[in-house]
Amino acid sequence: MAKLKNNNLNEPKYFIIDTNVLLHYPYAMDSFLDNYVIIPIKVLEELDKFKKERTEIGKNAREVSRILDNYRKKGSLKEGVKTQAGGKIFVSMEISKEVPKQLSFFIADDQILLCAKYYKDIGKRVFFVSKDINARIKADSLGIKAVDYEKQKTNYSTIYTGYIDIYVSKEFIDNFYLNKSTIIDKQLFPNQYVCFIDKENIKHTALGRYDFQNKNIKLINSSEFVASGIKPLNKEQIFAFDLLLDDNVKLVNLIGKAGTGKTLIALAVALKKIFEKGIYKKLLVARPVIPMGKDIGYLPGTKEEKLINWMQPIYDNLEFLFSLYDDKTKPNEKIKSLISTGILEIEALTYIRGRSIPEQFIIIDEAQNLTPLEVKTIISRAGEGTKIVLTGDPQQIDNPYLDEDSNGLTYVVDRLKDSELTGSILLVKTERSSLASLAAEKL
């Protein structure tokens, strides 16, 4: 949320908080500085419906209750309890008695809007805060100013891509190949890549990576970039390979549309690091369970049986990689063997919270469906010697409380781009097939 200032301290702004904001970020109520935060009683009733869920949404609902209970111990939430920033937080049972015919007392969303309308009717400076676009449109039709909650929001349209193109002379590129490094007068982020392009011949190029310690750009030799039979097919995949193969880079973010090779490349390098190099003890692959809106406990069968449907894309990629191995073991049998020995673990994110995970190669697929808080929780699980790879497409989000700007993958790329421990690459070219490329580009 952008910084808020009151022109008149005697007339605070009243921020009416929708349920979805607190489910997205339970600490949102502390983000409004010296203003008044109103939690409609209907919001608490809505939060109760989620509190028993074993999901991040359920966890957030429970956290909101704990936060409000701590405020309640300091004073009356009906009268308002002071926040550290100098504002007040209220739980309100107020509701406008003038109900437009388009709204109903019996619809939860409408009751929350009617609470906002009550404060507007008595002359307060009201802002309705919601992540629901339709709710904001409804508020606007009632003459109530409506805003999205944007405390942890970045702009995906200007997301950090991890590399830049620079046009130079033929002589510059030739010298770069000769000296294996160069210096340019341009500010770069740690582990950012540069594609030098001959301005007289665009096919004459050289790829380099910024070395933050030595303040120079080092030449990338991609001729040896092979993992589990997979080679990079374009410059972005070369950059991704370089980051994945570097054990000093502890967090790698691979962003891109379907078919760009994000998950396949990450799995290929992980297998190489575990079986050929012995750098990591095991591979942990996890995905958020989003489409059903509930965790896998609601599905029939054992945990492994439940995970098959959710993790099928992972199994498909692993079977493809193992099919490239020169042995007689069937790919699905090899996967089962690795799972039974504990070298490969395919898990739902619900079950990794609270763990400490050392010396593992962790791949979090579909990370665009995670909130910033969830991504923080996952990264904080990393023990000594662990590498984490986040993959996803912020333009393909199934989580109803997120968008391409507010999801955890976009957030972590933006916030950690200046760290030597991390690297990010935006993959743009679909390599799955000509048909997949056509669909990604045209549909």
Summary of the structure (lengths in Angstrom):
residues: 443
radius of gyration: 25.3
end to end distance: 33.8
largest distance: 78.8
contacts: 1404
relative contact order: 0.12
helix: 37%
strand: 21%
